[in-house]
Amino acid sequence: MQGTITSYLPEKRYGFIKGKDGKDYFFHDSSFKNDAQIALLAEEAMVTFEQQATPKGYKATHCSLLHPTEAPGYITPDEFMTSGSESVRGWDIVDLGDWIVHGASRESPNEARRQAIEHARGLGANALLKLEYYKTTGAEAGTGRGTHRFTIHNFRGRVATLAKRHANGDHEWDELTGLNQRARAAEQTQQLLAQKKRNVTWKVVLLCSLIALFIHPLFIIMLVGMGFLYNRKKHSDTWLEPILK
């Protein structure tokens, strides 16, 4: 009997074959006569097999690939994937980054989630795993006396690249990896921008302080305080962090 692999889960080592007779046959990768072919199993791959009826349904035995010399490529999800767990059903984790991205917004949880996804996409990821929502509180000077406090919506998740082997896949393994390298480069850029911001701020404070000497010394204290306030780390400054091991 000939058929086509319609699904295969490498981590579970089993899948299903749609036979020429229209029936679905369960198979385990140990059913393949040649162990070397197991590494080539992919959806839409053509196989030959022997039929077997069991109390639980139809089973394929003595399986063999029709074109064992054609190494399958990979396909990726059409949409960005998110999951509150460490996996996404139906997809393999090709590259699991050692980095967490954050999204933060005063507007809404949806905007914070969108930012987290955009940060992940910027690193070349197509998924966020263990995505979770949390709240923090921000503060700013109010229009009257006192301080105005507000809620900040946050999302954080671990970057990953998902894919799966497919007979018609047009992606290679190498082009789907490299998350950690890109994240390290992004972190270095983030640190350089933060340092540049601090340097510019204190140059402005110094210049204004020199001018304030001719107006009133109390202005210097006020300017220094404003410098510390402006350079205070914000959520937007820490959108990327490594996972501590």
C-alpha positions in Angstrom: 0.0 0.0 0.0 1.2 3.5 -0.8 0.3 6.6 1.2 1.2 10.1 2.4 2.4 11.1 5.9 -0.3 13.6 7.1 1.2 14.2 10.5 4.4 13.3 12.4 5.5 14.3 15.9 9.3 13.6 16.3 9.2 14.1 20.1 6.5 11.4 20.3 8.0 9.3 17.6 4.6 8.6 15.9 2.2 10.0 13.3 -0.4 9.1 10.7 -0.4 8.1 7.1 -3.3 8.6 4.7 -3.4 5.5 2.6 -4.4 5.3 -1.1 -7.6 3.7 0.1 -8.6 6.8 2.0 -8.0 5.3 5.5 -5.8 6.8 8.2 -3.0 4.5 9.5 -1.2 5.1 12.7 2.6 4.5 12.6 5.5 4.5 15.0 8.9 5.4 13.7 10.1 1.9 14.8 7.8 0.6 12.0 10.3 1.7 9.4 12.5 -1.1 8.2 15.5 1.3 7.6 16.4 3.3 10.8 18.3 5.8 8.6 15.0 6.9 7.1 13.6 8.1 10.5 15.6 11.3 10.3 13.9 12.0 6.9 10.3 11.6 8.0 8.2 14.6 7.2 4.6 15.6 6.5 3.6 15.0 2.8 6.4 12.4 2.4 5.3 9.4 0.3 5.7 6.0 1.9 4.9 2.3 1.3 3.6 0.1 4.1 1.7 -3.0 5.1 -1.8 -2.6 6.5 -2.8 -4.0 9.9 -6.1 -3.8 11.7 -6.1 -3.5 15.5 -8.8 -3.1 18.1 -7.8 0.6 18.2 -7.9 1.2 14.5 -5.6 0.8 11.4 -1.9 0.6 11.8 1.0 0.8 9.3 3.8 -1.7 9.5 7.0 -2.4 7.5 7.1 1.2 6.3 9.5 2.6 3.8 10.0 6.0 2.2 9.4 6.1 -1.6 12.1 8.8 -2.1 14.6 8.3 0.8 17.4 10.4 -0.8 15.3 13.6 -0.8 16.1 15.4 2.5 13.0 17.3 3.6 13.1 21.1 4.3 11.2 23.0 6.9 8.0 25.0 6.9 7.2 27.7 9.5 3.9 29.1 10.9 2.0 31.6 8.7 1.3 33.7 11.9 3.3 34.6 14.9 2.7 32.0 17.6 2.3 32.6 21.4 1.8 30.1 24.2 1.6 30.1 27.9 3.5 26.8 28.1 6.9 25.7 26.8 5.6 24.3 23.5 3.1 24.9 20.7 1.1 21.9 19.6 1.9 20.7 16.1 5.2 22.5 15.8 8.8 21.7 16.7 11.1 24.1 18.5 14.0 24.6 16.1 15.7 27.3 18.1 15.0 28.2 21.7 16.5 31.5 22.7 18.0 32.2 26.2 16.3 35.6 26.2 13.1 37.2 27.5 11.4 40.1 25.7 9.0 42.5 27.4 6.2 44.7 26.1 4.8 47.5 28.2 2.0 50.0 27.7 -0.1 52.4 29.7 -2.9 52.1 27.1 -3.9 48.5 27.2 -2.8 44.8 27.6 -3.2 44.4 23.9 -0.8 47.1 23.1 1.8 45.6 25.6 1.3 42.2 23.9 1.8 43.7 20.5 5.0 45.4 21.6 6.4 42.1 23.0 5.6 40.4 19.7 7.3 43.1 17.7 10.4 42.9 19.8 10.5 39.2 19.3 10.1 39.5 15.5 12.9 42.0 15.5 15.2 39.2 16.8 14.0 36.8 14.0 11.7 34.8 16.3 8.3 33.5 15.2 7.0 32.5 18.7 6.9 33.6 22.3 6.7 30.8 24.8 5.6 31.0 28.5 4.0 34.3 27.6 2.6 35.9 30.7 0.8 39.1 31.6 1.6 41.2 34.7 1.0 44.7 36.0 3.4 47.3 37.4 2.8 50.9 38.6 4.3 54.1 37.2 4.5 57.6 38.7 4.7 61.1 37.4 4.2 64.6 38.6 0.5 65.4 38.7 -1.2 68.6 37.4 -1.8 69.7 41.0 0.0 68.8 44.2 1.3 65.3 44.7 2.3 62.4 42.4 0.0 60.7 39.8 0.3 56.9 39.8 -0.8 54.8 36.9 -1.0 51.2 35.9 1.4 49.8 33.3 0.4 46.6 31.4 3.2 44.2 30.7 3.8 41.0 28.8 7.0 38.9 28.8 7.9 35.7 27.0 10.8 33.6 25.8 11.8 33.9 22.2 11.7 30.8 20.0 11.7 29.7 16.3 9.1 27.1 15.4 9.1 24.9 12.3 8.5 21.3 11.2 9.9 19.0 8.5 7.8 19.0 5.4 8.3 17.3 2.0 7.7 20.6 0.3 9.5 22.8 2.9 11.6 25.6 1.5 13.6 26.5 4.7 16.9 25.0 5.8 17.9 24.4 9.4 20.7 26.9 9.4 18.5 29.8 8.3 16.1 29.1 11.2 18.7 29.4 14.0 20.8 32.2 15.5 18.4 33.8 18.0 21.0 34.1 20.8 23.5 35.8 18.6 21.0 38.3 17.4 19.7 38.9 20.9 23.3 39.6 22.2 23.8 42.1 19.4 20.5 43.8 20.3 21.5 44.0 24.0 24.8 45.6 23.1 23.0 48.2 21.0 20.5 48.8 23.8 23.3 49.4 26.3 25.1 51.8 23.9 21.9 53.8 23.3 21.3 54.0 27.0 24.8 55.2 27.7 24.6 57.8 24.9 21.3 59.1 26.4 23.0 59.5 29.8 26.0 61.3 28.4 23.8 63.8 26.4 21.6 64.4 29.5 24.5 65.2 31.8 26.1 67.5 29.2 22.9 69.5 29.0 22.7 69.6 32.8 26.3 70.8 33.1 25.7 73.5 30.5 22.5 74.7 32.2 24.2 74.6 35.6 26.9 76.9 34.4 24.2 79.3 33.2 22.3 78.9 36.5 25.3 80.2 38.4 24.6 83.6 37.1 20.9 83.3 38.0 20.4 81.5 41.3 22.4 78.5 42.8 19.2 76.7 43.7 18.6 76.1 40.0 21.6 73.9 40.0 20.1 71.5 42.5 16.8 71.5 40.6 18.7 70.7 37.3 20.7 67.8 38.8 17.5 66.3 40.2 15.9 66.6 36.8 18.9 64.8 35.3 18.6 61.9 37.7 14.8 61.7 37.0 15.2 61.7 33.2 17.9 59.0 33.3 15.8 56.7 35.5 15.4 53.4 33.8 12.1 53.0 32.1 10.2 49.9 30.9 11.0 50.8 27.3 14.7 50.7 28.1 14.6 47.1 29.3 12.6 45.2 26.7 15.3 42.5 26.5 16.9 40.5 29.2 18.9 37.2 29.4 17.6 34.1 31.2 19.8 33.6 34.2 21.0 30.0 34.5 
